[in-house]
Amino acid sequence: MSDQQRLRVLLVDDEPHDLEQLERIVKFVAKDAEVVATAASGDEALAVSAPFDVAIVDYRMPQMNGIELAEQLKRDHPDCTVVIITAFEDAREEILEHPAVDHYHEKALIYEVEPLLEKIAAERRGEGKKRRGLLRRK
């Protein structure tokens, strides 16, 4: 995939270690994506000026949770794809049902983010139907 077609990814997580790990995974594993910005909070994410196609957002953060951020991101960037990640199983249903969320991914399986980004890239190229839900490598 050429640089112009690569997904531009915004990563948002309030835990520095998790944010660093996610950034490393996307940079070194996802060939169809590049990290254009990282943010440690919803407010930081909303202040990002770099254009992005996908926002991968942690669900549980102080001040603004992932769903609240997803709503604002969709308002400000209606074409972006929002992926909520979480380690909390009790939030799964709320996340999946929310209209501002395009995909849900388990934080424990974040090392498997490459197939999700490949799917999003294909959707953006018109090669597949956009479908919400949990994506796992089988």
N, C-alpha and C positions, 0 to 999 in steps of 0.2 A: 504494500500500500504506500502510495507516495506521501510525502510530508503534508501536502495540502489535504489529503483524504484522511489522515490519521485523526482519531478522536482526540480532542483537547479536553483534558480531565481536570476538574477542580476536586480536591480532597479536603474533607472537613471532619476533624475529630479533636475533641478537647484533651485527649490523652496523648502527650508528646510521643511516647514510645509507639503507640498504635498508629499515629499519623506517620511517623518515620518508617515503620514497617510497611504500611500500605503504600507509601510513596516508592519504597524500594521494590515492592512486588510489581506495581504498575510499570515502573521504569524498566525493570529487567525481564519481566515475563510477558507483558502484553505488547505484542509487536504492532498492533493496530492503534495504539494509544500513546499519548505523551502527557505528562503532568505539566500543566501550565501554571498552577497555583495551589498552595495549601493554605488552610486556615484553621485556627485553634478554637474558633467560636462562630456562631451564626453571624454576629455582627462583622467579624473579619471577612467571612465569606461574602456577605452582601457588599463589602467595600472593594472586592476584587475587580480590577478594571480589565484584566486580560480576558479575551473572549474564550468561552468554553462550551463544549457540546454536552458533556456529562458531568454531573456533580455526584460524587460518592460521599454520603453524609452519614455520620454516626447518629443513631436515634437518641441516645441519652446524653444530653449535654446541659450544663447549667445555663440559665437565662432563657435560652431558646432551644427547644428540642428539635430533632430532625424533621418532624412533620411540619412544625411551624416554619422552619427554614425552607422546606420544600415548597410550601405555599408562597412564600415571598420570592423564591427563586423562579417559580413558574410565572409569577406576576411580572417580574422584571426581565425574565429570559424565557418566554413561552415555548421556545423550540428546544430548550435543554431537556435532557433525560435525567431524571433524578432517581438515584439508587440509594435506598436506606439500608444501612448495615446495623446489626445489633447482635448482642450476645444474649439478649433477654427474650426468651421464647414467649413470654406472656404478652409481648407487644406485637407479635407477628400478625395477628388478625387485624388489629387497628391499622397497621402499616399497609397491609395488602388491600384493605378496603378504601384507603384514602385516595381521592382523585388526583392529588398533586404528586403521588408516588408512582413511578413507572415500574420499578423493580425492587424486590426485597432480596437481601443476601445475608446469610448467617455470617457473623463476624468470625466465628471459629473456623470457617471455611474460606476466609478471605484469600488464602493462597490459590484458590481456584477462581479468581476473578477474571482470568483471561478468557474463558469461554463466554462469560457474561459480556465482556467488552466486545468480543468478536460478534456476538449476537446483536448488540446495539449498533455496531458498525454496519452490519448487514441490513438491519432495519432502516438505518439512515440512507443507505444506498438503494432502498426500495426492494431488497431481495427477500424480505421476510415480513411477516405480520408482527406488529408491535403487540407484545403480550406481557401482561404483568404477571409477576409471580416469582416463586423461588426457582433459581436455576442452579443445578448442581451437575458436575461432570459425572457421567454414569460409567 
